[in-house]
Amino acid sequence: MPLPSPTQDTIKPTKLERYNTYLRRVNNTKLLAASSKLLFRATLLTAFVLLFLFAINYHIDFDVGDTRIFQNTPPRTARFLSSSLHWSGSNWEKQVRLSATARRPNGFSVLVTGAAGFVGTHCSLALKKRGDGVLGLDNFNGYYDPSLKKARQNLLSRHQIFIVEADLNDTPMLNKLFDIVPFTHILHLAAQAGVRYAMENPQSYIASNIAGFVNLLEVAKAANPQPAIVWASSSSVYGLNKDNPFSEHDRTDQPASLYAATKKAGEEIAHTYNHIYGLSLTGLRFFTVYGPWGRPDMAYFFFTKDILQGRPISIYKAHDGKEVARDFTYIDDIVKGCVGALDTAEKSTGSGGKKRGPAQLRVYNLGNTSPVGVGRLVTILEGLLNVKAKKHVITMPRNGDVPYTHANVTLAHKDFGYKPTTDLATGLRKFVKWYVGYYGIQTRVNMETTDTK
């Protein structure tokens, strides 16, 4: 018997069932794909969270460990990574406390800003050596070769001095440090240095020398107890002053550069915070500091480099034809002055941001008291390096430099016994010995040059 032929009614349900089955398969496939993506993202997020928790609890040491971590990292990114990973974790706080804890009876606990800088490194070592607690703060900016700052940081690390990598304008970081450590003193040496660079990047001077200083004072005024503050002003504040030698009582209202203007502004700001909030503040006007671990932007440093490489050097003369001269001051003498200022700094009188009584306010010159012409500086370097310099004498450009500096240090000697003892030839000999050793230069250096005339 022949099979019945399918009718239209039986065909329609069959097609509908096939279509529904197809839709179910498609939906299941989409659901599976979406679930897989969601699971992958959740796994990735969990991994990042676990990595972050591991970093802050076990402290991936970017500051005192292998600096190769940051070699190929943009500076802003590196600072962000450093700050975010260092801000918390028991090990980080332990390093901060350990570094800032004094080892001698009645020792200081000092926050040194600009600790990876030239003067900051030497002062930190001197304070630590005598048993004070020292915690460094530095933003490792790129004004000059950051690798030199990192090398100084490694030197400090070997002496158990920890540097927190942060900016002066980083208020939360500063507050956190003051929450962890009851600092007795601040040695504020962080600044945007250099006279000529202000013509290229003026905003950096405002951000560091004015805004950064104010931010530090704001945090210090609210601290309990308030720390005594010793900070670096500059001989540049004397500007167009023609009285010699420069005395703390001379006028300083004619700055010749933006750098000088920001340092003069710092002195006025210090007066304000002393008057209103009772902060003890001592400003130190440094005169042309030089020595081992110095700044590459300073004449003695790049003269040494150029002479060794056979490059010509430019020696300035003043617009009146006279030789440019500086009161070159060796780093060890500056360190003694900084420590003397710290030792004689009286306690701040404020509490909780309110002044309770008159507070100490001081300004001192720290110089060598014996100006030397730049030509004489070059002659000493030629003798030490056994190389004749290729000299070009040119008129000093109008870029903010002044032709002559000479420090009167009578006040510093009277108040804390400051007395410079290192002449330029002796200091340059020590610098050159460091320079050829640090940069691995194979040269016959003459260590017998003692002429100081």
C-alpha positions as CSV (number, residue, x, y, z in Angstrom):
1,M,0.0,0.0,0.0
2,P,1.5,3.3,-1.0
3,L,2.6,5.8,1.8
4,P,0.5,8.9,2.1
5,S,2.0,12.0,0.7
6,P,2.9,14.7,3.3
7,T,0.4,17.5,3.5
8,Q,1.1,21.2,3.9
9,D,0.1,21.0,7.6
10,T,2.8,18.5,8.5
11,I,5.5,20.3,6.5
12,K,5.2,23.6,8.3
13,P,5.8,22.2,11.9
14,T,8.9,20.4,10.7
15,K,10.4,23.5,9.2
16,L,9.5,25.5,12.3
17,E,11.2,22.9,14.6
18,R,14.4,23.0,12.5
19,Y,14.5,26.8,12.6
20,N,14.0,26.8,16.4
21,T,16.8,24.3,16.8
22,Y,19.1,26.5,14.7
23,L,18.3,29.5,16.8
24,R,18.9,27.6,20.0
25,R,22.4,26.5,18.7
26,V,23.3,30.1,17.7
27,N,22.2,31.5,21.1
28,N,24.1,28.8,23.0
29,T,27.2,29.6,20.9
30,K,26.9,33.3,21.7
31,L,26.3,32.7,25.3
32,L,29.3,30.4,25.5
33,A,31.5,33.1,23.8
34,A,30.2,35.8,26.1
35,S,30.9,33.7,29.2
36,S,34.4,32.9,28.0
37,K,35.1,36.6,27.5
38,L,33.7,37.5,30.9
39,L,35.7,34.7,32.6
40,F,38.9,35.9,30.9
41,R,38.4,39.5,32.0
42,A,37.6,38.5,35.5
43,T,40.7,36.3,35.6
44,L,42.9,39.2,34.3
45,L,41.5,41.6,36.8
46,T,42.1,39.2,39.6
47,A,45.7,38.8,38.5
48,F,46.3,42.5,38.5
49,V,44.8,42.9,41.9
50,L,46.9,40.1,43.3
51,L,50.0,41.6,41.7
52,F,49.3,45.0,43.2
53,L,48.7,43.5,46.7
54,F,51.9,41.5,46.4
55,A,53.8,44.6,45.4
56,I,52.7,46.8,48.3
57,N,53.0,44.1,50.9
58,Y,56.4,42.7,49.8
59,H,57.8,46.0,48.4
60,I,59.2,45.7,44.9
61,D,62.2,47.9,45.6
62,F,62.5,50.4,42.8
63,D,64.3,53.0,44.9
64,V,67.2,51.1,46.4
65,G,67.4,48.1,44.3
66,D,68.0,47.5,40.6
67,T,67.6,50.7,38.7
68,R,67.2,48.9,35.4
69,I,63.5,48.6,36.1
70,F,63.0,52.3,35.2
71,Q,65.7,52.6,32.5
72,N,63.1,52.3,29.7
73,T,60.2,53.8,31.5
74,P,59.1,57.4,30.8
75,P,59.9,59.6,33.9
76,R,56.3,60.5,34.7
77,T,55.3,56.8,34.5
78,A,58.2,55.8,36.6
79,R,57.3,58.3,39.3
80,F,53.7,57.2,39.3
81,L,54.7,53.5,39.6
82,S,57.2,54.3,42.3
83,S,54.7,56.4,44.3
84,S,51.8,54.0,44.0
85,L,53.8,51.0,44.9
86,H,55.7,52.7,47.8
87,W,52.9,54.4,49.6
88,S,51.7,51.5,51.6
89,G,52.8,48.2,52.9
90,S,54.5,47.3,56.2
91,N,57.9,46.9,54.6
92,W,57.9,50.4,53.1
93,E,56.9,52.0,56.3
94,K,59.5,50.0,58.1
95,Q,62.2,51.4,55.8
96,V,61.0,54.9,56.3
97,R,61.0,54.6,60.1
98,L,64.4,52.8,60.2
99,S,66.1,55.4,58.0
100,A,64.6,58.3,60.1
101,T,65.5,56.9,63.5
102,A,68.4,58.4,65.3
103,R,71.1,56.1,66.7
104,R,72.7,58.6,69.2
105,P,71.1,60.0,72.4
106,N,69.0,63.1,71.6
107,G,69.8,62.7,67.9
108,F,67.8,64.4,65.3
109,S,65.3,62.9,62.9
110,V,65.8,64.9,59.7
111,L,63.8,65.0,56.5
112,V,66.3,65.9,53.8
113,T,64.7,67.1,50.6
114,G,66.8,66.9,47.4
115,A,68.7,64.1,49.1
116,A,69.9,62.7,45.8
117,G,71.3,66.1,44.8
118,F,74.9,67.2,45.3
119,V,74.6,69.0,48.6
120,G,71.8,66.7,49.8
121,T,73.9,63.6,49.4
122,H,76.9,65.0,51.4
123,C,74.7,66.4,54.2
124,S,72.7,63.2,54.5
125,L,76.0,61.2,54.9
126,A,77.4,63.6,57.5
127,L,74.2,63.5,59.6
128,K,73.9,59.7,59.4
129,K,77.6,59.3,60.2
130,R,77.2,61.1,63.5
131,G,74.1,59.1,64.5
132,D,71.1,61.2,63.3
133,G,68.1,59.7,61.6
134,V,67.9,60.8,57.9
135,L,65.1,60.2,55.5
136,G,65.5,61.5,51.9
137,L,63.0,62.9,49.5
138,D,63.8,63.5,45.8
139,N,61.9,63.5,42.5
140,F,64.9,62.6,40.4
141,N,64.0,65.1,37.7
142,G,65.9,65.3,34.4
143,Y,67.5,68.7,34.7
144,Y,70.8,66.8,34.5
145,D,71.8,63.2,34.1
146,P,69.5,61.2,36.4
147,S,72.0,58.3,36.5
148,L,74.3,60.5,38.6
149,K,71.4,61.0,41.1
150,K,70.8,57.3,41.1
151,A,74.4,56.6,41.8
152,R,74.2,59.0,44.7
153,Q,71.1,57.2,45.9
154,N,73.0,53.9,45.8
155,L,75.8,55.5,47.8
156,L,73.2,56.6,50.5
157,S,71.6,53.2,50.4
158,R,74.9,51.6,51.4
159,H,74.8,53.8,54.5
160,Q,71.2,52.8,55.4
161,I,69.7,56.1,54.1
162,F,66.3,55.6,52.3
163,I,65.1,58.0,49.7
164,V,61.4,58.4,49.0
165,E,60.9,59.2,45.3
166,A,58.3,61.9,45.3
167,D,57.8,65.6,44.4
168,L,57.5,68.5,46.9
169,N,54.1,69.3,45.6
170,D,52.9,65.8,46.4
171,T,50.9,66.7,49.5
172,P,49.4,63.3,50.3
173,M,52.9,61.8,50.3
174,L,54.3,64.5,52.6
175,N,51.4,64.1,55.0
176,K,52.0,60.3,55.1
177,L,55.7,60.8,55.9
178,F,54.8,63.1,58.8
179,D,52.2,60.6,60.0
180,I,54.9,57.9,60.2
181,V,57.8,60.0,61.5
182,P,57.8,62.9,64.0
183,F,60.6,64.8,62.3
184,T,62.6,67.2,64.6
185,H,64.2,69.0,61.6
186,I,63.8,69.5,57.9
187,L,66.9,70.2,55.8
188,H,65.3,71.6,52.6
189,L,67.7,71.4,49.7
190,A,65.4,70.5,46.9
191,A,65.1,73.2,44.2
192,Q,65.3,73.8,40.5
193,A,68.9,75.0,40.2
194,G,70.8,76.9,37.6
195,V,70.6,80.5,36.4
196,R,70.6,80.1,32.6
197,Y,68.1,77.2,32.5
198,A,65.4,79.7,33.8
199,M,65.3,81.2,30.3
200,E,64.3,77.9,28.8
201,N,61.9,76.5,31.4
202,P,60.8,79.3,33.8
203,Q,57.8,77.4,35.0
204,S,60.0,74.7,36.6
205,Y,61.4,77.3,39.0
206,I,58.0,78.5,40.1
207,A,56.8,74.9,40.6
208,S,59.8,73.8,42.7
209,N,61.3,76.9,44.4
210,I,58.0,78.6,45.3
211,A,55.0,76.3,45.1
212,G,57.1,73.3,46.4
213,F,58.5,75.3,49.2
214,V,55.1,76.6,50.2
215,N,53.6,73.1,50.1
216,L,56.4,71.8,52.4
217,L,55.8,74.7,54.8
218,E,52.0,74.0,54.8
219,V,52.6,70.4,55.9
220,A,55.3,71.4,58.4
221,K,53.1,74.0,60.1
222,A,50.3,71.5,60.7
223,A,52.7,68.9,62.1
224,N,52.8,68.1,65.8
225,P,55.5,68.8,66.8
226,Q,56.5,71.3,64.2
227,P,60.0,70.7,62.9
228,A,62.7,73.3,62.8
229,I,63.6,74.1,59.2
230,V,67.0,74.9,57.6
231,W,66.8,75.6,53.9
232,A,68.9,76.5,50.9
233,S,68.6,80.1,49.6
234,S,71.4,81.3,47.3
235,S,74.1,84.0,46.9
236,S,72.2,84.8,43.7
237,V,69.7,86.9,45.8
238,Y,72.4,89.7,45.9
239,G,71.8,90.2,42.2
240,L,73.0,93.6,41.0
241,N,74.4,94.5,44.5
242,K,77.8,96.2,44.1
243,D,78.9,96.2,47.8
244,N,81.7,93.7,48.5
245,P,82.0,91.4,50.2
246,F,78.3,90.5,50.2
247,S,76.7,90.9,53.7
248,E,73.4,89.6,55.0
249,H,72.5,93.2,55.6
250,D,73.0,94.3,51.9
251,R,70.0,94.9,49.7
252,T,68.6,91.9,47.8
253,D,65.8,93.6,45.9
254,Q,67.5,93.6,42.5
255,P,67.6,90.0,41.3
256,A,69.4,89.4,38.0
257,S,67.7,86.1,37.1
258,L,64.4,84.3,37.7
259,Y,66.3,81.8,39.8
260,A,67.5,84.5,42.1
261,A,64.0,86.0,42.2
262,T,62.5,82.7,43.3
263,K,65.1,82.3,46.0
264,K,64.4,85.9,47.2
265,A,60.7,85.0,47.2
266,G,61.5,82.0,49.3
267,E,63.1,84.2,52.0
268,E,60.0,86.4,52.1
269,I,57.8,83.3,52.3
270,A,59.9,82.0,55.1
271,H,59.4,85.3,57.0
272,T,55.6,85.0,56.5
273,Y,55.4,81.4,57.9
274,N,57.6,82.3,60.8
275,H,55.5,85.3,61.6
276,I,52.1,83.7,61.3
277,Y,52.7,80.0,62.3
278,G,55.7,80.1,64.5
279,L,58.0,77.9,62.3
280,S,61.7,78.1,63.1
281,L,63.4,78.9,59.7
282,T,67.0,79.4,58.8
283,G,68.0,80.3,55.2
284,L,71.5,79.6,53.9
285,R,72.9,81.6,51.0
286,F,75.3,79.2,49.3
287,F,78.2,80.6,47.2
288,T,79.2,78.4,44.2
289,V,79.5,75.0,45.8
290,Y,81.9,72.5,44.1
291,G,83.4,69.1,44.8
292,P,83.1,65.3,44.3
293,W,79.6,64.2,43.2
294,G,78.9,67.7,42.0
295,R,76.5,69.0,39.4
296,P,77.4,68.6,35.7
297,D,75.9,72.0,34.8
298,M,78.6,73.8,36.9
299,A,81.6,75.4,35.1
300,Y,84.3,73.4,37.0
301,F,82.5,70.2,36.1
302,F,82.0,70.7,32.4
303,F,85.3,72.4,32.0
304,T,86.9,69.2,33.3
305,K,84.9,67.1,30.8
306,D,85.7,69.4,27.8
307,I,89.4,69.7,28.6
308,L,89.8,65.9,28.8
309,Q,87.9,65.5,25.5
310,G,89.9,68.2,23.7
311,R,86.9,70.5,23.2
312,P,87.2,74.3,23.4
313,I,85.9,76.0,26.6
314,S,84.4,79.5,26.8
315,I,85.7,81.8,29.6
316,Y,83.6,84.8,30.4
317,K,84.7,88.3,31.0
318,A,82.5,91.0,32.4
319,H,81.1,93.8,30.2
320,D,83.6,96.2,31.7
321,G,86.4,94.0,30.6
322,K,87.2,92.6,34.0
323,E,87.6,88.9,34.8
324,V,84.6,87.0,36.1
325,A,85.3,85.7,39.6
326,R,83.4,83.4,42.0
327,D,83.7,82.7,45.7
328,F,84.1,78.9,45.1
329,T,83.2,77.0,48.3
330,Y,84.1,73.4,48.8
331,I,81.4,70.9,49.6
332,D,82.8,69.9,53.0
333,D,82.7,73.5,54.2
334,I,79.1,73.8,53.1
335,V,78.2,70.6,54.9
336,K,79.8,72.0,58.1
337,G,77.7,75.1,57.7
338,C,74.5,73.2,57.2
339,V,75.1,71.0,60.2
340,G,76.0,74.0,62.3
341,A,72.7,75.7,61.3
342,L,70.8,72.6,62.2
343,D,72.5,72.2,65.6
344,T,71.7,75.8,66.6
345,A,68.2,75.9,65.2
346,E,65.7,76.5,67.9
347,K,62.4,74.7,68.1
348,S,59.3,75.9,66.3
349,T,56.8,77.5,68.5
350,G,53.5,76.6,66.8
351,S,51.2,73.7,67.4
352,G,48.3,72.5,65.2
353,G,49.0,75.3,62.8
354,K,48.8,78.1,65.4
355,K,51.7,80.2,66.6
356,R,52.3,80.0,70.4
357,G,55.2,82.4,70.7
358,P,58.0,84.2,68.8
359,A,60.1,81.8,66.6
360,Q,63.6,81.9,65.3
361,L,64.2,83.4,61.8
362,R,67.7,83.6,60.4
363,V,69.7,84.1,57.1
364,Y,73.4,83.3,56.7
365,N,76.0,83.5,54.0
366,L,78.0,80.2,53.5
367,G,81.0,81.0,51.3
368,N,84.8,80.7,51.1
369,T,85.5,84.4,51.4
370,S,88.2,84.2,48.7
371,P,87.0,85.0,45.2
372,V,89.0,83.4,42.4
373,G,88.9,84.3,38.7
374,V,87.5,81.8,36.3
375,G,90.8,81.9,34.4
376,R,92.6,80.8,37.5
377,L,90.2,77.9,37.9
378,V,91.0,76.7,34.4
379,T,94.8,77.0,35.0
380,I,94.4,74.8,38.1
381,L,92.4,72.2,36.1
382,E,95.0,72.2,33.4
383,G,97.7,71.4,35.9
384,L,95.7,68.6,37.5
385,L,94.7,67.1,34.2
386,N,98.0,67.5,32.5
387,V,96.1,68.9,29.5
388,K,96.2,72.3,27.9
389,A,92.7,73.8,27.5
390,K,91.5,75.3,24.3
391,K,90.2,78.6,25.6
392,H,87.9,81.1,24.1
393,V,87.4,84.4,26.0
394,I,84.0,86.0,25.4
395,T,81.9,88.7,26.9
396,M,79.4,87.3,29.4
397,P,75.9,87.1,27.8
398,R,73.0,88.8,29.6
399,N,71.5,85.6,30.8
400,G,71.2,86.3,34.5
401,D,74.7,85.6,35.6
402,V,76.6,88.1,37.7
403,P,80.3,88.9,37.2
404,Y,81.5,88.7,40.8
405,T,80.6,87.1,44.2
406,H,82.3,87.4,47.5
407,A,80.9,86.2,50.8
408,N,81.1,87.8,54.2
409,V,80.6,85.0,56.7
410,T,81.1,86.9,59.9
411,L,77.6,86.2,61.1
412,A,77.8,82.4,60.5
413,H,81.1,82.3,62.2
414,K,79.7,84.1,65.2
415,D,76.5,82.1,65.6
416,F,77.8,78.5,64.9
417,G,81.5,78.7,64.3
418,Y,81.4,78.5,60.5
419,K,85.0,78.7,59.1
420,P,85.8,77.5,55.6
421,T,89.2,75.7,55.4
422,T,89.5,74.4,51.8
423,D,91.3,76.5,49.1
424,L,90.3,76.0,45.5
425,A,93.4,74.0,44.4
426,T,92.9,71.5,47.2
427,G,89.2,71.2,46.5
428,L,89.7,70.8,42.7
429,R,92.3,68.1,43.3
430,K,89.7,66.1,45.3
431,F,87.1,66.7,42.6
432,V,89.3,65.6,39.7
433,K,90.3,62.5,41.6
434,W,86.6,61.6,42.0
435,Y,85.8,62.6,38.4
436,V,88.3,60.3,36.7
437,G,87.5,57.5,39.1
438,Y,83.7,57.8,38.7
439,Y,83.8,58.0,34.9
440,G,86.6,55.4,34.5
441,I,88.9,57.8,32.6
442,Q,92.4,56.5,32.0
443,T,94.6,59.6,32.4
444,R,97.7,60.7,34.4
445,V,96.3,63.1,36.9
446,N,98.7,65.4,38.7
447,M,97.9,65.3,42.4
448,E,100.8,67.5,43.4
449,T,99.3,70.8,42.2
450,T,99.1,72.9,45.4
451,D,99.5,76.5,44.1
452,T,96.6,78.6,45.3
453,K,97.6,82.0,44.0
